[in-house]
Amino acid sequence: MKKLIALFATTAVASTSAMGAIALSGTASVSYDDNGSAAASETTYDADLSIVGTAGSTTLTAGYDMEGTELATTGVDLATTIGPMTIAADMFQVVETTTEAGTEAGNGNPKAQSDDTGVTVSLNAPVGDATLALDDSGAVTISGTWSGVTVSHNVKTNKTTGSAAIAGMDVSITNDDGSSTWSLGTTVSGVAVTLDSESDVSAVFGLAGNTMTVNYIGARASAAADADNYSTAAAGAYSTVAISRALTSGATLAATYKSSDESLTLKASVAF
């Protein structure tokens, strides 16, 4: 009997120790969309689970969709640090299919089919605080922050991104093999405003205990998808207005109106 008790105690301690290195989090929501003039009303559900396991300097992160009859894997990533070197492995291939259903102005269209699994090795170089990264496709990325400006350049794809906070504004610029896009963000009298090169404007501000978000989405011309960019379905400009409120129960209620089809969506969500 003493041996059984001792064995049970050892097992309990081992289990507690293992669980102490595992963090669980997730989100769940239910939405009702009247779909305006586009289609019949519908109710949708979403529940996601994230599991993060840590052992020393190694972390495994796995994501799952929980709605339906069984868990569906959405991502598995492993990262570890060895001295000045960081090794990251994307271990799950996301299967992407092209569909225009439920999309507007390119938002939500999947990328062209590609294998997004792979390994990236990053080295913190002692030269100008730069980080060098090499993935298994042969692409080399050089990144770092100098004088408050964060810059990243992919030598293989000739893609450069830069961001900085200048005079109260957050500035972001991307040059993808000669094609440039940008975004500006600032806060004026408590209102957070963003503007980008595609004529999209967003404003977020508090309103009587609620959060109100107003978006204007500029018109889009059609464009095909490639391995790096999402496809764009041609669409006219439209606006959305969303009002959300955090409840003492821990849930968040939100109502969103979209001008393109005059639809109203009601959503209740919770994060845990």
N, C-alpha and C positions, 0 to 999 in steps of 0.2 A: 504493500500500500504506500509506504514512504517513497519507494522508487517511482510509483505512478504519479504521486503528488509532485515529486521533484521534476519528473519529465514534463508534467503539465505546466509547472511554473516556468521551466526553461522555454517551452514552446510559446507560452504567453508573452514572455519577455522578448523573444525573437520576433514575434508577430508585431508587437507594439513598436519595436525598433524599426521594422521594415515600413510600417504604416506611417511612422514619423517622417519618412523621406518622400512620401507621396502626397501631392496636393490635388484636390478635386475642385472643379469649378464648372459652372455652366450657365446657360440661359434657357428660358422657355417663354413662348408667346403664343397668343391666339389672335387672329385678325379677322375682322368682318369687312368686306369690300363690296359696296353696292355696284361697283363698276360703271356707274354713271350711264352714259349712252352706249358704252362699248359692248356690254354683254350682261348676262344674268348675274345677280349677286352671288358671292361665294364666301366660305369660311375656310381659312387655312391655319395650319398649326406648324410650330417649329420648336424643337427641343434639342439643344446641343450640350455635349459633355466634353470637358477637357481634363486630361490626366497628365500631371507632371511629376516625374520621378527623378530624384536627385541622389547621386552617390559621389561625394567628393566634388570634383570639378566637372563631372559628367551629368548631363541632363537629357532625359528622354521626354518628349512632348507628343501626346497622341490626342487627336480630336475625333469625335463621333457624332453623327446624327442619330437621335434616339427615337424620333417619331417613326411609326411603322411597326412591322412585326419583328424587326431585329435591328441591332446596331449596324450602322453603315460608317465605315472608316472615311474620314475626310482628310487626314494628314498624320504622318508619323515622322518626327524629326529627332535626330540625335546630335548632340554637340558636346565636345570635350575640349579642355585646355591643357596643353603640355608646354610649360614654360611660356615663351613668347608666341607660341603657335596655337591657333584655334582651328579645330576640325569640325565641320558641320556636314551632316548627311541627311538628305531628303530621301526617305525610305519608302514613300508611297506615291504611286503614279495616279494622278487625278484623271479619270476618263472624261473627256470633254466632247460634247456633241453640239453641232451647230443648230440653233433654233431661233426663230424670230418671235416665237410666242411670248407674250408678256413683256416684250422689250420696247424701248422707246429711245430714239436718238442714240442708239448704240449702247445705252446703259443696260448691262446685264448680258449682252451677247458674249458667248465664250470665245476664247482665243482659238486660233487654229490648232489642230491636234499636234501635240508635241510631248516628248517624254520629259516630265519635270522632275524626275528623280536625279540624284547626282550627289557628288561630294565636292565641298569647297574647303580649301586649306588657306587660312589667313595668317600672315606673319606681321607682327608689329615691328616695323623696321625702325632702327634708331636714327633715321635720317628725316628731319623735319616733321616728326610725329606722324609719318605716313603709315598706312596699313596696306600691305600687298596681299591680294587674294588670287588664288588660282583654282579654277574648277576643272572637273574632268572632261570638259569640252575644249579645254585649252585656252579659255578666256582669262585674261589677266585684268584685274581691277585695282586701281590705285585710288585710295581715298584718305581724307584727313581733314582737319580743321585748322585754318590759319587765319589769324587776326579776326576771329569771329565768323569766318566764312567757311562753310562745310562744302567740300567738293569731292565728287567721285567720277572717275573716268574709266570706262571699259575699253581697253585697247583693241579687242577683237571686233566689237560691234560699233566702235566709234561713238559711244553714247556717253554724254557728260551731264551730270546734274550738279546744281549748286544751290545753296540756301543760306540765308543770313537774316538777322534782325537789324534793320537800319531805321533810325529815327522813329521808332515805335511801330514799324511795319515789318511783317514777316514776308520775305521775298523768296520765291523759289523759281528757278529757271532750269529747263531741260533742253538739251540739244541732242536729238537722235539722228545721227548721220546727216546733219545739215538741216533738219527740220526742228524748229524751236517752239517751245510752249512755255508759258509763265503763269504765275499766280501771285497775287498780292493779298495780304490779310492785315487788318488793323482793327482797333477798338476805338469807337467814337461815342462818348457819353454813355458808356456801358453797353453799346451795341457792337457785336463782333461782325465785321463785314469782310467778305472775300470777293475777289474779282479775278478771273483768269482770261487767258488768251482766246478762249472759245466763246467769249461774251457771257459766261455764266456768272451770276451774282448771287450771293447768299448773305442773309442778315439774321443774326441770332440775338434775341434780347429777352429779358424777363418782363412778364406782364401779369401783375396781380397774383403772384405766387406760382405762375405757370412759366414755361419756356416756350417762346414762339420763334419758329424758324421759317423764313420766307426765302424761297429759291426761284430764280429765273434761269431757265435752261435755254441757251441760244439754239438757233436752228442748226441742223447738222446735214451735211452732204453724205451720200453713201460712200463707204470705203470697205474694201475687203480686209479680212483678218490675216495676220501673219503670225509667226511664232512669238513675237513680242507684244503685239498690239491687238486690242479687241476690234472686232468688226463694227462698222457704224451703219445703221439703217437710216436712210434719209428721213428726216422728220422736221416739222415746223417747231418754232419756239413755243414753250409753255411755262407755266408757273405752278409752284406748289406752296401751300401754306399749312404748317403743322403746329399744333399746340399740344404740349405734353405736360403732365403733372406727376410728380413723385408722391406716392401715398405713404402714410405711416405704416401700412401693412407690408411695405417693402416692394410693392408692385408699382409699375409706371403705366399710366393711361395716356394714349395719344390719339389725336384725330388729325387726319391729313386730307386736304382737298387738292385735287389736281385739275387744272383748267382745261387740259387737252380733251378730256372725255367727261368733265364735270363729275368725277367720281369722288366719293367720300369713303375713307378707310378708317375704321376704329380698331385700335390695337391695345391689348393688355400684355405686359411683359414683366419678367422678373429675372434678376441675375443672382446666382448663389455661388 
